[in-house]
Amino acid sequence: MGLRFIFMLTRNDRTVPDASQQLQTALGLGVRHIGFKDIGLPLEQLKGLNAAIKAGGATSYLEVVSLDRESEIVSAKAAAEIGVDVLLGGTRVDDVLPIINGTAIQYFPFPGRITGHPSVLEGTIEEIVESAKAIAGRAGVHGLDLLAYRSAQNVPELMQAVCAAVSKPVFIAGSIATPERIAVVQGAGAAGFTIGTAALDGKYPADGNDVPSQLTAIIRDVAALNKHLSPIRKKSLAAAFAGGVGELLNNTQIKVAVFKDASNWSFRAHGDELFFVHRGCLLMKFRDREETIEQGEFIVVPRGVEHCAVAVGEECEVLLATAAAPSAE
């Protein structure tokens, strides 16, 4: 799916008190990677937050911000008890690996020297790269969590150097608040990035400062970088025939669907999908726009493009044409 956006339910390295409410907003917009910190809420609430993330079909992340050995050990044990999918951060690999051994947790520790709160990455690019290579080479380490924008070094150069030095995925954390910085992250070869405070405080360039507007803008910008936006506009059936559109579709499934209210955000991994409105009206949401498809009109959604179909009115009857999934031979 390309560059991964991880929405952190955190502000200034602490899980926010209204994390559960913000989580439902994120899930409703189709955010699939959601994390929190090991401080800010009691353990039982963090367990509930993790369960809600997974119930919503998203991957859960816990980022460790502990600064001493004992606290980091406690945090790693908490991650195992909570049952998160991914453990981000921390620097004491020798202490953490035995704790998460035997679990399904993926581990992405910090390379370099981490100090302060909020955390700061210290050291030269060369020192951070050497740390990254040593940590990424450890069995049980799945990738790195790089606090690039918390470093005083040349950040693009730092990210490129670390990503080039290791064969495992690198996530970029800390102070990413503009589409330009996200583009730099992708250009450096990183696998993903985290945004928390910027979105919660309305600092990301968007149509509004509220969290739904912030997340919508971030998702749209990431989709554009990943080339997951649809260039195809709606057409009327009459216009399609007049234009000579009549190609045969091989291995195509034709089915009828009745839409009521809104479907979930989704995408097809294999093959494009055609929506022809037989009766009623359909609103098709994309990450960068919305299209209203009236009766007698259709729209094609390319594979890999996230979309959400919403019935305008009580219900909408739609003829669907989709490529059959490839066989498992």
N, C-alpha and C positions, 0 to 999 in steps of 0.2 A: 504493500500500500504506500510505499515511499516514506517521506519524512513523518515522524510520529509526534503528535502534539499531546503532551501529558499535562492535564489541568490539575494543579495543586490547590487543594482546599486550605491554603495557608496564607498568612500575612506575616512578614518579617520573621520567617522561620518558625512559626507556630501555627498549629491547626486552629482555624477560626471557630468561634463559638457556634455560628450558624452553619456549620459544615453540612449538616443533613439537608437543610433547605437549599443550599447552593448545589449540592449533589443532584437533587431532583431536577433542578434547572439544567444542569449539564447533561444528565441522562436524556432529558426531553429533547435536547438539541442533537443527540446522537454522538456525544463525546464518548470515545471508547477506551480512553486511558486516563485514569483519575487517581490522584495520590493525596497523601497527607503526611504530616510530620509526627514524630514520636512524642512530641510535647504539645500542650495546649488543651487537651481533653483527657479525661480519665481513660484507663485501659478498656473498661467495659464499653464506653461510648465509641472508642476506636474500633472495637470488635463489631459493634453494630454498624458503623460506617463502612467497614470492609465488607460485611455481609450484604449491605445495600448496594454497594458498587458491583459486586459479583451478580447479585440478583438482577441488576439492570443490564447485564450482558457486557460489562466493561472489565478491563484488567485493572487490578488494584496495585498501588505502589505505596511503600512507606519509606520516607527519607529520614535518615538518622542525622541529627545535628549535635549529638553529644560530643563534648570536648575532652573527656577523660576516659580512661580505660574502663573503669567500673560502670560508668553510665552507658558506654557503648555496648558492653556485654548485656546490661539490662535491656537496652533497646533491641538488640538482636534476639534475645529471648522473647521479648514482646512481639516481634515480627513473626516468630515461629508460632507463638500462641494465638496471635490474631489470625494467622493463615493468609498473609498477603501473597500476591503472585510475584512481586518484585521488591527487593530490598535495595534502596538507593543510599549512597553516601556512607559515611564512616570511613575510618582509615586503618583500623586495627584488624587486618585480614586474618592474622593468625588466631585471634580470639574469636572472630565471628564464624569462620568456616566450620569449626567443630560443632557449633550450635545449630547451624542450619543444615548440616550434613544429614541426609536421609529425608529432608523435606523437598517439596517441589518448588521452593523459592529460588528465583533467579537473583543473582547478587551482582550489583554494580557499585563498587566502592569509589571513593574520591581518590584520584591521584594527586600527588603534590603535598604541600604542607598547609593544613587548614587551621585557621585561628579565628577567634572572636565570635560574636553573635550579634547580628547575622554573620554567617561564615564568610571568610575572606581566603582566597587562594594566594599563597606566597611562594616566592622562588622564581628563578629564571625559567625561560622556556626550556632550556636544556635540562634543567633539574626536574621540571615537571614531566618532560618526555621520558626521562630515565625512570622516574617513579611509575609512569603509566605502563611502560614496557614490563617492568618487574611485576606489577600487580596483575596486568592482563595475562601474563604468562602462567599464573597460578591456576591449578586445577580447582574447579568449583567457583571460579570467577567468570561470570558470563559476559561482562562488559565493564564500562567505566562511566562514572557520573562526574563530568568535568565542570567545575565552577569557573568557566572561562571569563564571563563578564564580571566576576568578582576578583579578577587579577589586574595588577598594574601593568602587565606586559601588553604587547600588541596582540589584541584578542584574535583577530582573524588568523594571524600567523601562528598563534598558540594552538588554536583549534585544528588548523591544517596539519601542524606538526604532530599533534597527538593522534589524530585520525589516521595519518599516514604511517605512524610508528607501530600501530597495533592492528591485529586482524579481527578483533572483536568489536561489537557495536559500541559507540560512544554517544551518551546523552549529554546535552549541554544544559546546565542549570544556572539560575541566578541572573536577575536584572535584564530579562529579554522583554522589551515593551514596544517594539516597532516591527512592521513588516520587513523593513530593511535588515534588521538584525536576524530575523528568521531566515531571510534569503542568504545571509552570510553563513549562518549555521548550516544550511543545506549545501552551499557551495564548498564548505570545508570538508564535506563528506560525513557529517554526523548522522546518526540514525534517528535522532529525535531531540526534543527540548522540552523544558518545563516552563510554565507560566502560572504564577499564583497571585502575588500581590498586585501586579499590574492590572490584571483583569478584574480583581475584586475591588480595586480602588478606581476603576474607570480611566486608567492611563493609556490604554491601547487606542490608537486612532480608529474610531468607529462612529456610527450614526448616533450613538448614545453612550452615556457613562454607566448605565445599568449593566448588570452581569450578563443578561441574555444578549444585549447588543454587543458587548465585548467579546463573548465567546463566538457569536455568529461571525463577527469580523475576522477573528483569528482562524476559525475553521475555513472560512472562505479563502483567506490568503494562503493557508497551507494547501488547500485543494488546488488553488491556482499553480502553486509551485510544483505540486505533484502531478500536474496536468490531468486532474480529475474533474475539471469543469466541462460541461457539455457545450460544444459550439453549434449544436443543432437546434433550430427553432421549430415551432409548431407549423403545421401545414394543414390546409383543408383537403379533404379527399378529392373534391372537384379540381383543385389546383394540381394535385398530384397526378391525376389522370391527364389533365391538359398538358402537363409537362412531360408526359411519356414515361412516367415512373411505373414500371411493371416487371421489375426483376423477380425471378423466382427465388424463394428462400428455402434452402436445403436444410433438412433436419430441424424443421421448425415446429414448435408446439403452438397450437391455437387454442385459446381458452377464453371463457367468459367469466368476468368478475363483477360483483356488485360491491361498490365502495360505500361505506357508511362512516361518517366522521373521518378521522385521519389514520393512515397506516403508519407503521414504524419507519424511521429512517433506515434505508438499506441500500445495497448495491449488488449487482450481479457480477460474479467473478468470470463467468463465461457467457459471451454473446450479448448483443444489444437487445433491447426490449421495446416493442411498439405498443402504445396505448391509444386505442381508437374509441372515442366516446360515442356510444350508440344512443344513449338517452341520459339527459341530465347535464351536469357541468362538473369538470374536474380541475382542481388546483394542483399543479405540480410544483413542489418546492425544490429548488437546487440551492447549493451553498452560496451562489452569487446572485440569484434572482428567483422570481416566481413566474410561472406561465399559467394562464387560464385557458383550458381547452374546452371549447363549447361543443355542443352536439354536432356531429358530422366532421369534427376536426380530430387530428391525431398528433402525437409527438413521439419521437424516438429518443430513448435514454441509452446512451452508449454504455458498454460494460465498464465497470469500475467507477461510475459516476454515482455519488450518493444522491438519493432523492427521497421525497416523502409525498405520497399521493393523498389528497384531501378531497372528500366529496363536498361540493358546494350545494347546500340544500340537504334534504333528507337522505338521498342516496343517488348514486351515479352508476349506470351500467356501462361497462367497458369491455371491449374486445382486446385481448392481449395476444401478441405474437412474440414468442421468445425462442431463442436457440436452445435446443435440448442440451443438457449438460453432457460433457464427454463421458464415454463409458470408462469403467475402471479397469479396462483390460491392461 
